[in-house]
Structures are given as C-alpha cells and as structure tokens.
Amino acid sequence: MTARNPDVPDAFDVYTVAVLRRPADAPEMSDEDLEALQARHLAYRAELGRRGLLVANGPFDEQSDPAYRGMSIFACDGAEAARLSEGDPSVEAGRLAYDVMQWWVRAGSLAFPLAEGPVGQRRSMPED
C-alpha cells in the first residue's frame, strides 16, 4: 500500500459551476436591444438566486480571454444547471454560451452564507 500524498486533501466539496462565454458567432445587436437583454439576463439570474438554485454569480473582469463573461455556482446537479442555463435570455438570444462542470475544492474551503440549503457534495478522492 502506497502512503497517501499529504498534498492531496482527504475530502473535497464538489460544486456545479457554469462558466458563461461569448460565442464567436454571437449576433450583433443595437445598444438598446443589448441593454434590454442584459436586464432580462440579470433578472433571470436573480430569480434563480431567489429560488435557491444559484448561490453565487457574477461577471469576470481582467480575464485573459475576453470571451469568458462570468461564472455561476449552482445548488443542483450538472444536468439541471445546464437546463437552467439554457433558459437564460442571453443564451436563448445566442449572445452567451456556457460550459457546465464539477469543481472540486478542499473540503471546508468555501462557504455560501446566503444559501438556504446545502451547496455541493462532500467527496473523497478516489483511490487509484
């Protein structure tokens, strides 16, 4: 039996994350239409937060790739996060696309004090 690497945590909290990005073929829109779409996008994300499905959400700034627009942490599995992301008005309009993934962080590293229920799942690193 090999000794466990002390740099690998014994447990992880696994979160569902969606990264929003601007697709290369995003449709052009007038400033007025973009402003209205942004308002609907923000209202949709706020409603997901009120429903307890979205626990952290916000835009990126000074990112290395300007196509990346923001990130959301969901209190649901990846399939549900994808379904909810599909319903975002900016995704429906083709101005944003998304990637959903699991994000593993050292257990206890993050807290979501505004969340009303559990966020993520505690897991151990699988043995080789």
N, C-alpha and C positions, 0 to 999 in steps of 0.2 A: 504494500500500500504506500502510495506516494504522499508525502506531507502536503497539507493544504497550503497554497500560496498565501502568505499573510497580506498581500496587496489586493486580494480578491475578497470582497465583503462576504460574510456568511449569509446575508439576506439582502434582497433588493425590494424596492417598491416599484411596481411596473405601472406606468401610466399610458393612456391612449392620447397620442398627440397628433394633431393635424397641422401641417405647415402649408400656408397659403402662398401661392406664387402667381405671378403674371405670366400667362402663356404667350409665346412668341406671336401667335395669331389672334391676340385679343382685339376685338373690334374697336375701331375708333368711335368716339362719342363726343358730343358737344360738352362744353364745360357745364352747362345747365343739366344735361342728362347725367353726367358723371356725378354731379352734386346730389341729384335726386337718388341715384343708385347707391351712392355712399351712405346716404341717410337710411335707406331701406336695409342695406348690409348691416349697419350698426344697430338698427332696431331689431333685426333678426337675431343677431348675436346676443343682444341684451335680453331678449325673450328666452333664449336658450339658457342664459345665466339664471334668470328668474325661475325657470323650471328645474334648476339644479343639474342640468346636463352639461353645462360649460362652466368650469370652475376658475379658469384663468385664460385670458385672451388679450392680445394686443399686437400692435404693428412692430416691425423691425425698423431700425434706423442705423445708418452707417454700416450696412451689411456689405460683404464682399461681392455679392451678386445682387444687383438691383431687382431681379425677377422675384426674389423672395420678399413677400409682403408682410407676413405676420405668422403667429403661431397661436394655437388653442390647445388647452388641456381639457379633455372631456372626462366626465364621470360615467362612462359607458364603454362597451367593447368597441373594437375597431369597425365592425360592420355597421353598428349604429352610428358611430362618428362619421363614417363615410355617407350614410344615408342623410344625416343631418347636414353635412357639408354640401351635399348635392342640392339641398333646399335653400342654400344661401342665395339671395338675389344676385350677387356679383358672380357666383359660379354659374347660375342659370343664364346670365347675360353673356357669359364667356369672357368676362374681364378677369376672373380669378379661376385658378385650378387648385387642386390640393393633393397632398400626399398624406396618408394616414399610416402611423407606425406605433410600435410599442417603444417606450423609453424607459430603460432600466437605470435606476439611481440607487445609491447606497440607502438601505432602509433607514427611515427617520430623517433623511436629509431635507425633505420639503414638507411644508405644512400649508394647508389651504383653510385658513380660519374663517373665510366667508362661505365655505361649502357646508351644506346642511347634512350631508351624508358622507359615507366613505368615498374616497377617491383612490383608484388604483387597487392593486392586489399585492400582498406580500408574497415573495417567492424566494427560493434558494437557488443558487447557481447549480445547474445540473452537473453531475459528476461525469467525467469523460468516459 
